[in-house]
Amino acid sequence: MTVPGRHRIADQPIGRRIAQLRARRGLTQQVFADRIGKSHSWVDKVERGIRSLDRISVVHTVAAVLGVTPETILAPTTGRPEPATDTTSAAVEHLRAALARYDTPTPDQPTPPVEDLHRRIQYAWTAYQHAHYPQLLRTLPDLLTHTRHATTGDAPDAAYLLTRVYRLTAHLLTKLDEPHLAWLAADRAITNANGHPRHTAAAAIAHAQTLRALHRPTLARRAALTAVPLIDPGTTDHPAPDDQALAGTLLIEAALAAATGNDPATAHQLTDRAARHAVASHDQRRPDHGDITTGFGPTAVVLARAQVAAALGDPHQAITHHQHATAGHGWRELPAEHRAAHLIDITRAYLDTGDPTAATRAVVAADQIAPAETRTRPVAHAVVGTLLRAGPTPDLARLASTIGLTPPA
């Protein structure tokens, strides 16, 4: 029974949620700040919603001190089910409509302050990294419209913010098997970057991904490699801390495109180049997951080697790389989205080696890490369907039932 006037922690904004969890543990803001290595002012701003939690490492630290999971911090768990396929399709249509609009703000619809857009976009990216796709599908149409409206004025950073929203939209739509619409969003991200080297390079990641999804590996590789010199620390005069992550991620995208196009020599060469960026990034004592929007680091490179091997028809080598990566400490530091997506991908390699049991373990583990990866993505539904035909386990049967699939008679 819910007490009138009280709301569950899970229903509160993130800052309020942290404040309530902190209070339950009997911690003052100052004590809490000391334990997470932040200032009292930082904690106060987060709890009041003025500042966002925009790094995975910080989320994990906060969760550990509060004695909860990162998901408790980041996402409401109101008991609402993940959207069914038809609901997801309807949400995609809302997103399509938002991409098709060119209206301008009206007096009765004022543009939100840029500071508010910054905060909302940071939350959206964090939601993506934790694979909260239903939440994103609900919020992205309005976020696209509001950020686009901001570009009609003189708001600073408006074009950059719009680039970030278009990038996020492209990544999400690629996940949902809408590559043509994803390509539109990625192309707009490139356009709104307006030639800025780092913004263009970041947008090129989404651009290359959508081209791979459209089965255009040559164009995908070209798109990624064209952007690398813009931010490669070895060729730029004023490298930024995240340039290693951006360059490495672009090289991984190019390597995957080369592997998809059956060019093993180029794929391995590009992966080796990405590995050198990962070492340089690690030497700078940056987190293993690197830039918040790339998930780049040494572990990501090993996972990319697994994908390259699988694409080149060597599932045994793919599994070897997978096992090496998931045994290391860097695996748990990767965003939930990255880990779950990889586990879904590696099921194909296990199936190709005749090991449906290991494939089932991988897809069930993906569902435990990030349920939306298995419950909303068409590729995951196809994998579960294939495994059902190989003989369902109880865990797989429960997952299949959740996403609306039934074992063959």
ZAMARGU-4260 file (C-alpha; in steps of 0.2 Angstrom, whole numbers, plus 5000, padded with zeros to 4 digits):
<rodrens>
0) 5000/5000/5000 | 5007/5017/4995 | 5006/5031/5008 | 4998/5046/5001 | 5010/5060/4997
5) 5025/5048/4997 | 5033/5041/4981 | 5044/5026/4979 | 5063/5030/4977 | 5062/5022/4959
10) 5049/5035/4954 | 5060/5050/4959 | 5072/5060/4948 | 5089/5054/4949 | 5095/5068/4961
15) 5081/5065/4973 | 5083/5047/4972 | 5102/5049/4977 | 5097/5061/4991 | 5084/5048/4998
20) 5096/5033/4997 | 5109/5044/5006 | 5097/5049/5020 | 5092/5031/5022 | 5110/5026/5025
25) 5112/5040/5038 | 5125/5050/5028 | 5126/5069/5028 | 5130/5077/5011 | 5148/5080/5017
30) 5151/5062/5023 | 5144/5056/5007 | 5155/5068/4997 | 5170/5062/5006 | 5167/5044/5003
35) 5164/5046/4984 | 5179/5059/4982 | 5168/5074/4978 | 5165/5091/4985 | 5150/5095/4996
40) 5144/5107/4982 | 5145/5093/4969 | 5134/5082/4979 | 5121/5096/4983 | 5120/5101/4964
45) 5117/5083/4959 | 5104/5080/4972 | 5095/5096/4966 | 5096/5091/4948 | 5108/5105/4943
50) 5122/5094/4939 | 5121/5077/4930 | 5130/5060/4933 | 5138/5059/4916 | 5151/5046/4919
55) 5149/5027/4921 | 5164/5027/4934 | 5155/5040/4945 | 5139/5031/4944 | 5147/5015/4950
60) 5156/5024/4964 | 5140/5032/4970 | 5130/5016/4969 | 5144/5007/4979 | 5144/5019/4993
65) 5125/5019/4994 | 5125/5000/4993 | 5114/4998/4978 | 5116/4993/4960 | 5120/5007/4946
70) 5103/5003/4939 | 5094/5008/4955 | 5103/5025/4953 | 5099/5028/4935 | 5083/5021/4930
75) 5065/5020/4937 | 5059/5003/4941 | 5041/5006/4942 | 5036/4989/4937 | 5030/4994/4920
80) 5034/4980/4907 | 5046/4984/4893 | 5037/4989/4878 | 5031/4975/4866 | 5036/4975/4848
85) 5020/4985/4843 | 5023/4998/4856 | 5041/5000/4851 | 5036/5002/4833 | 5024/5016/4838
90) 5038/5024/4847 | 5049/5023/4832 | 5036/5032/4822 | 5035/5046/4835 | 5054/5048/4833
95) 5052/5047/4814 | 5039/5061/4815 | 5051/5072/4826 | 5065/5069/4812 | 5053/5075/4799
100) 5048/5091/4807 | 5054/5108/4803 | 5043/5119/4814 | 5050/5134/4823 | 5047/5138/4842
105) 5031/5148/4846 | 5028/5160/4860 | 5017/5147/4869 | 5032/5134/4867 | 5047/5143/4873
110) 5064/5135/4870 | 5071/5127/4886 | 5087/5135/4893 | 5103/5127/4885 | 5108/5122/4903
115) 5093/5111/4904 | 5096/5104/4887 | 5114/5100/4892 | 5107/5090/4907 | 5094/5081/4898
120) 5106/5076/4884 | 5118/5069/4897 | 5104/5059/4905 | 5099/5052/4888 | 5117/5046/4884
125) 5118/5038/4901 | 5102/5030/4898 | 5108/5023/4882 | 5124/5016/4890 | 5113/5007/4902
130) 5102/5001/4888 | 5086/5009/4894 | 5079/5010/4876 | 5060/5012/4881 | 5065/5027/4891
135) 5074/5034/4877 | 5061/5031/4864 | 5049/5041/4876 | 5060/5056/4878 | 5070/5058/4862
140) 5056/5065/4851 | 5054/5080/4862 | 5072/5081/4865 | 5075/5082/4847 | 5062/5095/4844
145) 5068/5106/4859 | 5086/5105/4854 | 5082/5109/4836 | 5072/5124/4842 | 5087/5130/4852
150) 5097/5131/4835 | 5085/5144/4829 | 5092/5157/4841 | 5109/5163/4847 | 5111/5150/4861
155) 5129/5145/4863 | 5133/5126/4859 | 5116/5123/4852 | 5123/5116/4836 | 5135/5104/4846
160) 5120/5099/4857 | 5110/5095/4841 | 5124/5085/4835 | 5124/5074/4851 | 5106/5071/4850
165) 5106/5066/4832 | 5121/5054/4836 | 5111/5046/4850 | 5096/5045/4839 | 5106/5036/4825
170) 5114/5024/4838 | 5097/5019/4845 | 5088/5017/4828 | 5103/5006/4822 | 5099/4995/4837
175) 5081/4994/4833 | 5085/4989/4815 | 5080/5005/4807 | 5096/5008/4797 | 5089/5020/4784
180) 5081/5031/4797 | 5097/5030/4807 | 5107/5035/4792 | 5097/5051/4791 | 5100/5055/4809
185) 5119/5051/4807 | 5120/5062/4792 | 5112/5076/4801 | 5124/5074/4815 | 5138/5076/4803
190) 5130/5092/4795 | 5127/5100/4812 | 5145/5097/4817 | 5148/5111/4805 | 5166/5105/4802
195) 5172/5105/4820 | 5185/5091/4820 | 5180/5082/4836 | 5161/5084/4834 | 5163/5078/4816
200) 5174/5063/4822 | 5161/5058/4835 | 5147/5060/4822 | 5157/5049/4810 | 5156/5034/4822
205) 5137/5034/4821 | 5138/5037/4802 | 5150/5022/4800 | 5139/5011/4810 | 5123/5015/4800
210) 5132/5012/4784 | 5137/4995/4790 | 5119/4991/4795 | 5115/4996/4777 | 5127/4983/4771
215) 5139/4996/4763 | 5155/4991/4771 | 5166/5000/4759 | 5157/5017/4762 | 5157/5013/4781
220) 5176/5011/4781 | 5179/5026/4771 | 5168/5037/4782 | 5177/5031/4798 | 5195/5033/4791
225) 5191/5050/4784 | 5187/5056/4801 | 5202/5049/4810 | 5215/5062/4804 | 5204/5076/4811
230) 5207/5070/4829 | 5222/5058/4828 | 5234/5064/4842 | 5248/5060/4831 | 5243/5072/4817
235) 5234/5086/4827 | 5242/5101/4835 | 5231/5102/4851 | 5225/5084/4855 | 5211/5083/4868
240) 5211/5069/4882 | 5197/5060/4873 | 5205/5060/4856 | 5213/5043/4858 | 5196/5036/4862
245) 5188/5044/4847 | 5202/5039/4835 | 5202/5021/4842 | 5183/5019/4840 | 5184/5025/4822
250) 5197/5013/4818 | 5187/4999/4826 | 5172/5004/4815 | 5183/5004/4800 | 5190/4987/4805
255) 5173/4980/4807 | 5168/4987/4790 | 5183/4979/4782 | 5179/4962/4790 | 5162/4963/4784
260) 5168/4967/4767 | 5180/4951/4768 | 5196/4960/4769 | 5205/4952/4783 | 5222/4960/4781
265) 5215/4978/4782 | 5203/4972/4796 | 5218/4966/4807 | 5229/4981/4803 | 5216/4993/4808
270) 5212/4983/4824 | 5231/4984/4828 | 5231/5003/4826 | 5216/5004/4837 | 5225/4994/4850
275) 5239/5006/4850 | 5227/5020/4854 | 5220/5010/4868 | 5237/5007/4876 | 5240/5026/4874
280) 5223/5030/4882 | 5227/5017/4896 | 5245/5025/4899 | 5236/5042/4902 | 5227/5033/4916
285) 5210/5036/4909 | 5196/5024/4913 | 5196/5008/4903 | 5179/5013/4896 | 5187/5030/4890
290) 5175/5043/4882 | 5158/5042/4889 | 5150/5040/4872 | 5162/5028/4864 | 5165/5014/4877
295) 5183/5013/4870 | 5198/5005/4879 | 5209/4989/4879 | 5194/4978/4883 | 5184/4986/4869
300) 5198/4982/4857 | 5198/4963/4862 | 5179/4963/4859 | 5182/4971/4842 | 5194/4957/4838
305) 5181/4944/4842 | 5168/4953/4830 | 5181/4954/4817 | 5185/4935/4818 | 5167/4931/4818
310) 5164/4942/4803 | 5179/4933/4794 | 5171/4916/4797 | 5183/4911/4812 | 5171/4907/4826
315) 5184/4898/4836 | 5195/4913/4836 | 5180/4924/4840 | 5176/4914/4856 | 5195/4914/4861
320) 5195/4933/4861 | 5178/4934/4869 | 5184/4923/4884 | 5199/4933/4886 | 5190/4950/4886
325) 5176/4944/4898 | 5189/4937/4910 | 5197/4953/4913 | 5193/4967/4925 | 5189/4979/4911
330) 5174/4969/4906 | 5163/4975/4920 | 5169/4993/4918 | 5161/4993/4900 | 5143/5001/4899
335) 5129/4988/4901 | 5124/4991/4883 | 5141/4987/4876 | 5142/4971/4886 | 5125/4965/4882
340) 5126/4969/4864 | 5142/4959/4863 | 5135/4944/4872 | 5121/4944/4859 | 5134/4945/4845
345) 5144/4930/4852 | 5130/4918/4852 | 5132/4917/4833 | 5150/4911/4835 | 5144/4898/4848
350) 5131/4892/4837 | 5143/4891/4822 | 5154/4879/4833 | 5140/4868/4837 | 5138/4874/4855
355) 5120/4880/4858 | 5122/4878/4877 | 5135/4891/4878 | 5125/4902/4866 | 5110/4901/4877
360) 5121/4906/4892 | 5127/4921/4883 | 5110/4927/4878 | 5102/4924/4895 | 5117/4933/4903
365) 5114/4948/4891 | 5096/4949/4897 | 5102/4949/4915 | 5114/4964/4911 | 5102/4974/4900
370) 5085/4967/4897 | 5081/4979/4883 | 5095/4972/4873 | 5086/4956/4871 | 5068/4962/4873
375) 5067/4976/4860 | 5081/4972/4847 | 5076/4962/4832 | 5093/4953/4831 | 5091/4947/4849
380) 5073/4940/4844 | 5081/4931/4830 | 5094/4923/4841 | 5082/4917/4854 | 5071/4910/4840
385) 5086/4900/4833 | 5090/4894/4851 | 5072/4888/4854 | 5073/4877/4839 | 5089/4869/4846
390) 5080/4865/4862 | 5075/4877/4875 | 5082/4877/4893 | 5070/4884/4907 | 5079/4901/4907
395) 5078/4902/4888 | 5060/4897/4888 | 5056/4911/4901 | 5065/4924/4891 | 5056/4918/4875
400) 5039/4920/4884 | 5044/4937/4890 | 5047/4943/4872 | 5032/4934/4865 | 5041/4919/4857
405) 5035/4901/4860 | 5045/4885/4858 | 5041/4875/4842 | 5029/4861/4845
</rodrens>
